[in-house]
Amino acid sequence: MALVVATGVFEFIHPGHLLFLNEAKKLGKKLVVVVARDVNVSRSKSHSFIPEKQRLEVVKSLRMVDDAVLGDERDMFKTIETLKPDILALGFDQDFDEKKIAFELKKRGLKTAVVRINACHAGGYSSSKKIIDFLKNRK
């Protein structure tokens, strides 16, 4: 049974997220989603509008998701190490280098394949872009 892990912030669930998670689910039998912690979101964005536990509960409720967990607050690879997935699915807009991720996983003794899900909704959905556009247009 192939275990697939997908990761993300999942601030506001939109069709792009659903497409990403559906495509990730097709890669294996079980899909576990790692939801970014608030402290890590604040390092890459200004802050999270929705608290991590609420984002986790929403992701857990999605039909294609078999399980969801919060990521580690210090080491983004720690949860992946614990889960030991066969496949790590990255979204089209996640700013990670697949080769660097694969190298780090291998260093940690994992044989996890890193797969980029290049499918994206025709609307080019991205939470970060939608939030920035919303805030700009509020003024």
N, C-alpha and C positions, 0 to 999 in steps of 0.2 A: 504494500500500500504506500503510494508516494505521498509524502507530506509536503505541502506547499505553504510557504509563509509569505505574506505580503505585509508591508509596513506603510505607515503614513500618519498624518496628523488627523485627518478626517474631521476638519473643523465644521464644515457644513456639507452634509452628504448631497451630492448632485449626480447627474447622469454619468459624468466622467468617472466618478468613484465606482458606480455600479458596473460600468463597462470594464474597468480595471479588475475589480474583484471577480466578476463573472469569467473573464479571460484567465485570471490566475487560477480559479477553481478548476478550469478545464485541463490544467497541467497535471493534476493528480487526483487522488481520492479524497483527501482531507485538506481543508483550507483553514489555517490559523492566521489571524491578523494581529500584528503588533501595533498598538496605538501609542503614538509618541506622548511622552510625559510633558506636563506643562513647563517644567523647568527647561527641557530641551527645546520646546517650541519657542520659548522666549529667547533662546540663544540664536535661533535662525530667523525668527520673525520678531515683531515688536512684542506681541503677547497673544495669548489664546483667548478668544471671546467665550468659548464654551469649556468648562472645566473637564479635565481628563476623564474623570469617572463617568460623566455624562456622555462624552464622546465614545467611551468604551461601551457603555450600555446600548447606544444607538448602533454601533458596529456589530455587537453581539446579536442584535435583533434582525440583521439582514439574513435572508434565506440562504444565500450561497456561503455564508460564513459558518464554519463548524465550531469555531471557538475564537475568542479574542482575549488578549492580555495586554497589560500595560508594559511598555518597554522599561529598560533599566535607566535610572536617572543619571548615571555616570558613563556607562560603556554601552554604546549602541549595538555592539556585537554580543553582549552578555546573554540577552534573551534568545538570540539565534543559537548561541552555543548550547543553551539549556534545551531548546526545542529540537535541535539536530535535524533540520528539514532536509529533504532531498532536493528541494528547489526553493530558491529565494526569488520572488517576483518583484521587479521594480516597475513603477509606473513610468509612462512616457515623459512626464514632467518632473520626475524626481532627479535632483541634481547630484547623482552619484555615478562614479566611474565603475562600470561592471568589473573591469579587470582588477582594479584596486580592491574592490569588495571581495572578489573571488580569492585574491592573494591573501587577504587578511583571514578569511575563513579557513583557507588551507593551512595557514600558520597556526591556527587554533585546532587543527586536527579534524576539520570538517570536510566532507566530500560533497558539499552543497553546490549544485549548479546555480548560477546566477543568470536569470532570464529577464530581459527587458520586454515589457508589454508595450508594444508600439501603437496599439490601437488607441485611438482617441475619438471622442464624440465629435461630430461635425461642427459643433459649437465651440470646440476647443476649451472645454470646461477645465478650469483650474481654480481651486478655492482662493489661492493667494491673489490671482489676478482679479477675481470677482470681488474680493474684499477691498482691494486697493481701488478698483473702479468705483465701488459703492462709496467709500470714504471720500474720494475726490469729488464725486457728484453731489455729496451732501452739502457742500459749502455754498 
